[in-house]
Amino acid sequence: MKGIITVLGKDKVGIIAKVCTYLAEHNLNILDISQTIVQDYFNMMMIVDISGATKAFEDIVEDLHFIGESIGVEIKLQHEDIFNIMHRI
């Protein structure tokens, strides 16, 4: 199973480190990552393998939300099925 993580906000030191540290601590493997900065705004998209996660999906979503709040960015985790179904319609 895969998840899509998006991170948006004002650029600052440590955004990727915070997210990646959390993912490693909870056994989520990063499969692909793309990150850009446009006029001081940070934008990152990650595809992660969630099949080995040590927490429930909903708990990870909530944890990432709180991490985002603590560093001043918006972090969302969505299941890949949302995107697969959206493109079928």
C-alpha beads as a LAMMPS data file, in Angstrom:
LAMMPS data file: protein, C-alpha beads

89 atoms
88 bonds

1 atom types
1 bond types

-500.0 500.0 xlo xhi
-500.0 500.0 ylo yhi
-500.0 500.0 zlo zhi

Masses

1 110.0

Atoms # bond

1 1 1 0.000 0.000 0.000
2 1 1 1.186 3.473 -0.813
3 1 1 0.454 6.902 0.570
4 1 1 0.964 10.367 -0.869
5 1 1 2.401 13.017 1.454
6 1 1 2.285 16.685 0.526
7 1 1 4.035 19.453 2.431
8 1 1 3.353 23.133 1.710
9 1 1 4.459 26.292 3.458
10 1 1 7.069 28.966 3.929
11 1 1 10.571 27.547 3.485
12 1 1 12.745 27.028 6.560
13 1 1 15.546 24.766 7.726
14 1 1 14.621 21.241 8.812
15 1 1 11.290 20.564 7.091
16 1 1 12.476 17.477 5.225
17 1 1 14.442 16.282 8.259
18 1 1 11.380 16.431 10.537
19 1 1 9.157 14.557 8.092
20 1 1 11.760 11.929 7.192
21 1 1 12.685 11.305 10.826
22 1 1 9.042 10.658 11.696
23 1 1 8.618 8.321 8.711
24 1 1 11.738 6.329 9.614
25 1 1 10.657 6.030 13.259
26 1 1 7.337 4.505 12.138
27 1 1 8.685 2.236 9.382
28 1 1 7.288 4.122 6.387
29 1 1 9.623 3.788 3.417
30 1 1 10.066 6.727 1.039
31 1 1 9.685 5.457 -2.533
32 1 1 9.865 8.785 -4.362
33 1 1 10.293 12.410 -3.383
34 1 1 10.054 15.710 -5.223
35 1 1 10.750 19.056 -3.603
36 1 1 10.824 22.588 -4.961
37 1 1 11.058 26.077 -3.554
38 1 1 9.245 28.846 -5.403
39 1 1 9.827 32.378 -4.082
40 1 1 10.405 31.187 -0.486
41 1 1 7.492 28.731 -0.570
42 1 1 8.338 25.094 0.050
43 1 1 6.474 22.377 -1.861
44 1 1 7.191 18.674 -1.417
45 1 1 5.451 15.521 -2.562
46 1 1 6.438 12.067 -1.384
47 1 1 5.218 8.612 -2.246
48 1 1 5.655 6.285 0.710
49 1 1 5.136 2.592 1.349
50 1 1 2.725 2.379 4.281
51 1 1 2.406 -1.410 4.401
52 1 1 4.964 -1.782 7.214
53 1 1 3.768 1.144 9.331
54 1 1 3.871 0.680 13.099
55 1 1 0.799 2.896 13.609
56 1 1 -2.687 3.041 12.139
57 1 1 -3.078 5.186 9.002
58 1 1 -5.385 7.660 10.777
59 1 1 -2.881 8.102 13.611
60 1 1 -0.081 8.834 11.140
61 1 1 -2.292 11.403 9.382
62 1 1 -2.915 13.117 12.717
63 1 1 0.746 12.978 13.790
64 1 1 1.914 14.511 10.502
65 1 1 -0.695 17.261 10.861
66 1 1 0.679 18.148 14.309
67 1 1 4.284 18.038 13.088
68 1 1 3.279 20.441 10.322
69 1 1 1.671 22.803 12.803
70 1 1 4.776 22.742 14.993
71 1 1 7.051 23.791 12.112
72 1 1 4.616 26.111 10.334
73 1 1 3.732 24.048 7.254
74 1 1 0.769 21.991 6.120
75 1 1 1.399 18.252 5.889
76 1 1 -1.183 15.881 4.440
77 1 1 -1.085 12.115 4.003
78 1 1 -3.603 10.555 1.636
79 1 1 -4.033 6.962 0.564
80 1 1 -3.089 6.304 -3.066
81 1 1 -6.544 4.818 -3.692
82 1 1 -8.013 8.336 -3.642
83 1 1 -5.869 9.281 -6.629
84 1 1 -6.453 6.002 -8.468
85 1 1 -10.236 6.319 -8.174
86 1 1 -10.179 10.042 -9.008
87 1 1 -8.454 9.341 -12.325
88 1 1 -10.941 6.616 -13.280
89 1 1 -13.927 8.949 -13.184

Bonds

1 1 1 2
2 1 2 3
3 1 3 4
4 1 4 5
5 1 5 6
6 1 6 7
7 1 7 8
8 1 8 9
9 1 9 10
10 1 10 11
11 1 11 12
12 1 12 13
13 1 13 14
14 1 14 15
15 1 15 16
16 1 16 17
17 1 17 18
18 1 18 19
19 1 19 20
20 1 20 21
21 1 21 22
22 1 22 23
23 1 23 24
24 1 24 25
25 1 25 26
26 1 26 27
27 1 27 28
28 1 28 29
29 1 29 30
30 1 30 31
31 1 31 32
32 1 32 33
33 1 33 34
34 1 34 35
35 1 35 36
36 1 36 37
37 1 37 38
38 1 38 39
39 1 39 40
40 1 40 41
41 1 41 42
42 1 42 43
43 1 43 44
44 1 44 45
45 1 45 46
46 1 46 47
47 1 47 48
48 1 48 49
49 1 49 50
50 1 50 51
51 1 51 52
52 1 52 53
53 1 53 54
54 1 54 55
55 1 55 56
56 1 56 57
57 1 57 58
58 1 58 59
59 1 59 60
60 1 60 61
61 1 61 62
62 1 62 63
63 1 63 64
64 1 64 65
65 1 65 66
66 1 66 67
67 1 67 68
68 1 68 69
69 1 69 70
70 1 70 71
71 1 71 72
72 1 72 73
73 1 73 74
74 1 74 75
75 1 75 76
76 1 76 77
77 1 77 78
78 1 78 79
79 1 79 80
80 1 80 81
81 1 81 82
82 1 82 83
83 1 83 84
84 1 84 85
85 1 85 86
86 1 86 87
87 1 87 88
88 1 88 89
